């Protein structure tokens, strides 16, 4: 009788051990799919992001900023980059509709570069959106835009 109880106890112990192993084995494909999903998300390339400050009225500085932006797009690919040029202070004059480099600003925007004007500067200089190029965007404060973009991981350039 004792030998039979030992055999029965051994059988129950084996069955008890087999249950968790079979449930673990059943969960393995699910875990493998979850791990694969995480890997595929991690492999998705993130765009290179850069923000460029222009606060000088110098057309050469503006041309340099536009050249920098274009070079980033050319080197890394326009579809792999997010580029923003922020103008404030004296630099905002180059975003006026009659600016010397208006055609270059239009080209930059058409290529996917975001060009923004500081509304605080516009108010101080008594400029309205009607005075500005039609294809640009606006931010409340240029300096705050620079700060926020840097906090979001944008590289900062000031030519």
Backbone bond lengths (Angstrom), bond angles and torsions (degrees), N, CA, C in turn:
res aa  C-N    CA-C-N  psi(-1)  N-CA   C-N-CA  omega(-1)  CA-C   N-CA-C  phi
1 X - - - 1.442 - - 1.534 110.49 -
2 X 1.327 115.96 -41.26 1.454 119.68 179.93 1.531 109.38 -65.53
3 X 1.317 117.21 -40.72 1.455 120.47 179.02 1.508 110.60 -63.41
4 X 1.320 117.69 -37.55 1.458 121.30 178.96 1.520 110.70 -67.53
5 X 1.322 116.45 -40.91 1.465 120.44 178.33 1.532 110.95 -64.05
6 X 1.347 115.63 -36.38 1.464 119.07 178.05 1.529 110.32 -65.99
7 X 1.348 115.62 -42.18 1.456 119.51 179.37 1.523 110.30 -64.55
8 X 1.334 116.47 -42.10 1.462 121.40 179.03 1.536 110.44 -64.76
9 X 1.321 115.90 -42.52 1.463 120.37 179.02 1.523 110.57 -64.07
10 X 1.318 116.63 -40.82 1.457 121.00 178.31 1.522 110.63 -64.13
11 X 1.316 117.03 -40.62 1.468 120.89 179.36 1.523 110.47 -64.32
12 X 1.331 116.83 -42.79 1.470 119.94 178.49 1.532 110.94 -65.22
13 X 1.320 116.51 -38.64 1.466 119.87 179.08 1.520 110.56 -63.86
14 X 1.323 117.37 -43.38 1.467 120.76 178.02 1.520 110.78 -63.17
15 X 1.330 115.81 -41.56 1.469 119.54 179.61 1.519 110.16 -65.14
16 X 1.319 116.58 -38.88 1.465 120.14 -179.70 1.521 110.73 -66.28
17 X 1.318 116.62 -39.01 1.460 120.17 178.19 1.526 111.56 -70.34
18 X 1.298 117.22 -34.40 1.461 121.10 -177.62 1.517 112.08 -69.87
19 X 1.312 117.41 -32.47 1.464 119.90 -178.26 1.523 112.50 -61.63
20 X 1.316 119.00 -52.54 1.462 117.63 179.42 1.520 112.59 -62.69
21 X 1.324 117.72 -37.23 1.456 119.47 179.47 1.516 111.34 -63.68
22 X 1.328 116.70 -40.05 1.458 118.56 179.81 1.518 110.86 -68.63
23 X 1.334 117.41 -35.61 1.462 118.60 178.51 1.523 111.07 -71.33
24 X 1.345 117.12 -34.42 1.467 120.42 175.86 1.516 109.42 -65.06
25 X 1.333 116.01 -44.23 1.457 120.11 179.84 1.522 110.96 -62.14
26 X 1.323 117.55 -35.26 1.463 120.86 179.33 1.526 110.96 -69.43
27 X 1.338 117.22 -30.46 1.466 121.10 -179.52 1.524 112.85 -80.41
28 X 1.321 118.39 -19.88 1.462 121.80 -176.56 1.526 113.16 -55.90
29 X 1.347 120.62 -46.80 1.475 118.47 178.79 1.522 112.64 -60.51
30 X 1.334 116.29 -36.71 1.468 119.45 178.64 1.525 110.42 -64.30
31 X 1.332 116.39 -43.47 1.467 120.17 179.39 1.524 110.87 -64.91
32 X 1.319 116.23 -39.60 1.467 120.14 179.56 1.524 110.83 -62.48
33 X 1.335 117.43 -39.95 1.469 121.30 177.99 1.522 109.94 -65.55
34 X 1.343 117.21 -42.42 1.468 120.96 179.64 1.522 110.69 -62.94
35 X 1.331 117.19 -43.04 1.465 121.10 178.74 1.525 110.07 -63.80
36 X 1.332 117.38 -41.70 1.457 121.34 179.68 1.522 110.93 -63.11
37 X 1.339 117.05 -40.02 1.467 120.14 178.33 1.523 110.38 -62.72
38 X 1.339 116.70 -43.04 1.461 120.14 179.08 1.516 110.59 -61.86
39 X 1.326 117.37 -41.80 1.456 120.91 179.87 1.523 110.94 -64.05
40 X 1.338 117.12 -41.46 1.466 118.85 -178.03 1.519 111.11 -68.32
41 X 1.325 117.60 -33.80 1.464 120.35 176.34 1.522 109.59 -67.82
42 X 1.316 116.99 -41.32 1.456 120.79 -178.60 1.526 111.56 -66.39
43 X 1.315 118.46 -28.03 1.457 121.60 -178.06 1.518 112.96 -80.00
44 X 1.324 117.68 -12.74 1.462 119.89 -179.68 1.525 108.62 -64.64
45 X 1.317 117.96 122.78 1.468 119.85 -177.72 1.525 111.53 -69.46
46 X 1.313 114.56 137.93 1.460 120.79 176.03 1.517 108.09 -91.98
47 X 1.309 116.17 144.62 1.462 119.75 179.17 1.526 110.08 -69.92
48 X 1.325 113.98 145.89 1.464 120.48 172.62 1.526 106.05 -76.76
49 X 1.328 116.53 132.30 1.464 120.04 -175.77 1.526 110.33 -123.71
50 X 1.334 114.08 134.81 1.458 119.53 -179.47 1.527 108.99 -140.90
51 X 1.322 114.53 142.79 1.461 120.74 174.18 1.527 107.06 -122.19
52 X 1.321 114.88 134.39 1.458 121.57 -175.45 1.527 108.63 -118.77
53 X 1.309 115.85 127.82 1.462 121.90 179.77 1.514 110.37 -96.03
54 X 1.342 116.19 132.50 1.468 120.90 170.69 1.526 106.84 -130.21
55 X 1.323 114.40 110.62 1.465 119.27 179.41 1.522 111.78 -124.92
56 X 1.329 115.92 14.56 1.466 122.09 177.49 1.527 109.43 -110.35
57 X 1.329 115.73 147.88 1.461 120.41 178.48 1.523 112.49 -83.19
58 X 1.288 117.48 3.23 1.462 123.26 -175.72 1.532 111.38 -74.10
59 X 1.341 118.35 118.36 1.474 120.89 178.69 1.531 112.45 -59.21
60 X 1.321 117.65 -30.06 1.469 120.19 178.21 1.529 111.05 -65.94
61 X 1.342 116.34 -38.31 1.475 119.75 177.45 1.520 109.96 -65.68
62 X 1.334 115.96 -40.65 1.461 120.01 178.28 1.523 110.09 -63.61
63 X 1.319 117.27 -44.56 1.463 119.83 178.66 1.519 110.86 -62.45
64 X 1.316 117.29 -38.54 1.456 120.98 177.50 1.533 110.46 -63.94
65 X 1.318 116.81 -44.43 1.470 120.63 178.56 1.529 110.68 -61.32
66 X 1.324 116.46 -44.24 1.469 120.23 179.38 1.529 110.95 -66.61
67 X 1.326 117.04 -37.90 1.464 120.22 176.27 1.526 111.18 -64.59
68 X 1.333 116.16 -42.57 1.464 120.11 177.94 1.529 110.73 -58.46
69 X 1.327 115.72 -46.74 1.465 120.47 -179.58 1.525 111.19 -61.51
70 X 1.316 115.84 -44.77 1.470 120.41 179.91 1.531 110.92 -64.28
71 X 1.325 116.97 -40.16 1.460 120.70 179.25 1.528 111.88 -64.71
72 X 1.319 116.85 -37.90 1.468 120.13 176.58 1.529 109.62 -62.34
73 X 1.325 116.27 -46.27 1.470 119.77 178.10 1.520 111.76 -61.38
74 X 1.309 117.04 -43.38 1.464 121.44 -178.61 1.527 111.04 -64.41
75 X 1.318 116.26 -44.70 1.462 120.75 -175.96 1.528 112.31 -73.03
76 X 1.318 117.80 -43.53 1.464 121.23 -174.16 1.520 113.73 -99.10
77 X 1.326 116.90 -19.57 1.462 121.51 -176.97 1.515 110.70 101.06
78 X 1.311 115.87 129.16 1.469 120.50 -177.37 1.527 111.57 -60.37
79 X 1.340 116.94 -33.15 1.459 120.51 -179.19 1.524 112.89 -77.19
80 X 1.326 117.04 -8.12 1.457 121.37 -178.53 1.529 112.21 -111.09
81 X 1.339 115.88 11.84 1.458 119.37 -177.36 1.522 111.85 -133.33
82 X 1.316 114.73 152.32 1.465 123.06 168.42 1.518 105.46 -124.14
83 X 1.328 115.87 116.74 1.463 120.87 -176.06 1.519 108.57 -124.31
84 X 1.321 114.91 132.10 1.465 120.54 177.65 1.517 108.97 -132.41
85 X 1.321 115.06 134.14 1.465 121.57 174.61 1.525 106.82 -111.25
86 X 1.330 115.71 124.74 1.460 121.79 -179.21 1.521 108.81 -109.59
87 X 1.332 115.99 125.31 1.464 121.38 178.83 1.527 109.77 -112.86
88 X 1.318 114.64 132.32 1.469 120.37 174.09 1.514 108.85 -152.23
89 X 1.320 115.58 173.22 1.467 119.70 -177.80 1.521 110.20 59.44
90 X 1.317 117.45 -147.26 1.468 120.55 -178.66 1.535 113.61 -59.54
91 X 1.330 117.73 -23.20 1.460 121.07 -178.84 1.513 114.18 -67.09
92 X 1.312 117.14 -16.24 1.466 119.90 -176.44 1.533 112.45 -68.74
93 X 1.317 116.74 -22.35 1.465 120.32 -179.70 1.526 112.91 -58.82
94 X 1.324 116.98 -27.61 1.464 120.26 -179.63 1.534 112.26 -75.75
95 X 1.314 116.20 -5.30 1.472 119.67 176.72 1.522 111.86 -101.13
96 X 1.318 115.61 2.63 1.463 118.98 176.29 1.529 109.38 -70.09
97 X 1.305 115.44 154.80 1.470 121.31 -176.16 1.525 112.00 -58.55
98 X 1.324 117.45 -32.62 1.466 120.47 -176.88 1.539 113.38 -100.18
99 X 1.319 117.52 18.23 1.464 121.16 -177.34 1.531 111.77 -66.61
100 X 1.330 115.22 152.92 1.460 121.73 179.92 1.535 112.91 -58.83
101 X 1.316 116.30 -31.82 1.464 119.18 -175.52 1.531 112.26 -107.40
102 X 1.309 117.19 22.75 1.474 120.96 -177.31 1.522 112.10 -53.88
103 X 1.325 116.95 -40.85 1.474 119.67 -179.00 1.535 111.43 -64.82
104 X 1.327 117.66 -35.46 1.473 121.07 179.06 1.520 110.85 -69.23
105 X 1.329 116.10 -36.15 1.471 119.75 177.30 1.525 108.87 -64.34
106 X 1.329 116.49 -44.68 1.476 120.85 178.10 1.521 110.97 -58.25
107 X 1.319 117.77 -43.96 1.467 122.46 179.21 1.531 110.94 -62.57
108 X 1.325 115.42 -42.44 1.469 119.83 -179.08 1.529 110.63 -62.89
109 X 1.320 116.09 -47.05 1.468 120.34 -179.84 1.530 110.07 -63.17
110 X 1.328 116.49 -41.45 1.469 120.33 179.59 1.528 111.47 -62.94
111 X 1.334 117.35 -27.62 1.461 120.47 179.99 1.523 112.98 -86.33
112 X 1.337 117.13 -0.72 1.463 120.49 177.03 1.517 114.87 105.34
113 X 1.310 117.44 3.79 1.466 120.58 177.98 1.521 108.00 -84.06
114 X 1.314 115.93 130.01 1.471 120.91 179.23 1.532 107.84 -86.95
115 X 1.318 116.02 126.37 1.469 121.63 178.73 1.522 107.13 -118.55
116 X 1.335 115.88 122.88 1.459 119.84 -175.56 1.518 111.40 -125.05
117 X 1.324 114.32 147.06 1.461 122.44 178.14 1.527 109.20 -111.09
118 X 1.304 115.62 144.03 1.462 123.00 178.51 1.527 109.71 -81.18
119 X 1.317 116.60 120.34 1.469 120.09 -179.96 1.520 112.15 -70.15
120 X 1.332 118.71 -28.87 1.471 120.45 175.85 1.529 110.18 -61.23
121 X 1.329 116.72 -44.45 1.465 120.88 178.12 1.522 110.40 -64.84
122 X 1.318 116.41 -41.31 1.466 119.73 -179.90 1.526 110.47 -60.31
123 X 1.324 117.18 -42.78 1.474 120.27 178.30 1.522 110.57 -62.99
124 X 1.320 116.22 -44.10 1.467 120.50 -178.93 1.529 111.56 -63.51
125 X 1.331 116.94 -33.48 1.461 121.19 -179.77 1.529 112.25 -96.36
126 X 1.329 115.65 7.56 1.467 122.28 179.19 1.532 111.99 56.04
127 X 1.321 115.38 43.82 1.460 121.98 177.19 1.526 108.86 -102.65
128 X 1.311 115.85 144.30 1.465 120.68 175.13 1.531 108.45 -114.40
129 X 1.298 116.04 170.68 1.472 120.11 178.27 1.529 110.87 -63.68
130 X 1.322 116.94 -25.48 1.471 120.29 176.24 1.531 111.94 -67.25
131 X 1.340 116.86 -25.22 1.463 121.47 178.40 1.538 112.09 -78.62
132 X 1.313 115.61 -15.40 1.459 120.46 -170.76 1.532 111.80 -100.26
133 X 1.321 114.67 165.43 1.463 119.60 175.18 1.530 108.73 -61.75
134 X 1.296 115.62 148.00 1.466 120.83 -173.30 1.521 114.09 -76.27
135 X 1.316 118.51 -21.71 1.456 120.97 -172.18 1.531 115.06 -96.91
136 X 1.322 117.90 4.25 1.462 120.32 -178.98 1.527 110.37 -91.17
137 X 1.336 115.19 170.36 1.456 121.87 176.96 1.527 109.14 -116.59
138 X 1.326 115.67 176.56 1.463 120.33 -174.12 1.522 111.29 -133.67
139 X 1.325 114.97 147.54 1.462 122.31 172.28 1.527 107.33 -130.84
140 X 1.309 116.45 152.18 1.457 120.47 -179.11 1.522 112.89 -60.86
141 X 1.332 115.46 -47.72 1.465 120.98 -178.36 1.523 109.13 -138.16
142 X 1.310 116.88 120.08 1.456 121.52 -178.11 1.515 113.32 -60.25
143 X 1.327 117.21 -41.42 1.460 121.23 -179.47 1.525 110.36 -64.75
144 X 1.313 117.03 -40.95 1.462 120.41 178.63 1.527 110.25 -65.30
145 X 1.321 117.58 -38.06 1.467 121.43 176.57 1.530 110.35 -60.34
146 X 1.325 116.67 -43.84 1.467 120.80 177.41 1.529 110.98 -61.27
147 X 1.311 116.67 -43.97 1.463 120.92 179.74 1.526 111.08 -61.52
148 X 1.304 116.23 -48.77 1.472 120.45 -177.22 1.527 111.97 -63.71
149 X 1.301 116.32 -42.49 1.465 119.57 -179.62 1.529 110.60 -65.23
150 X 1.326 117.02 -38.51 1.460 119.32 177.50 1.528 110.87 -65.92
151 X 1.324 116.99 -38.05 1.462 120.81 175.88 1.530 111.44 -63.96
152 X 1.320 117.03 -27.78 1.460 121.97 178.39 1.526 112.52 -85.54
153 X 1.312 116.85 2.26 1.458 120.40 175.69 1.517 115.81 97.83
154 X 1.316 117.94 8.53 1.469 120.39 177.34 1.530 109.19 -70.49
155 X 1.323 116.23 140.81 1.458 120.67 170.94 1.533 106.97 -73.64
156 X 1.316 116.71 145.76 1.466 121.79 -177.02 1.524 109.59 -111.60
157 X 1.330 114.47 130.56 1.464 120.12 178.37 1.522 108.53 -131.46
158 X 1.321 115.33 136.54 1.466 120.93 172.53 1.514 107.60 -132.79
159 X 1.336 115.25 102.88 1.485 118.23 -178.88 1.515 112.24 -69.42
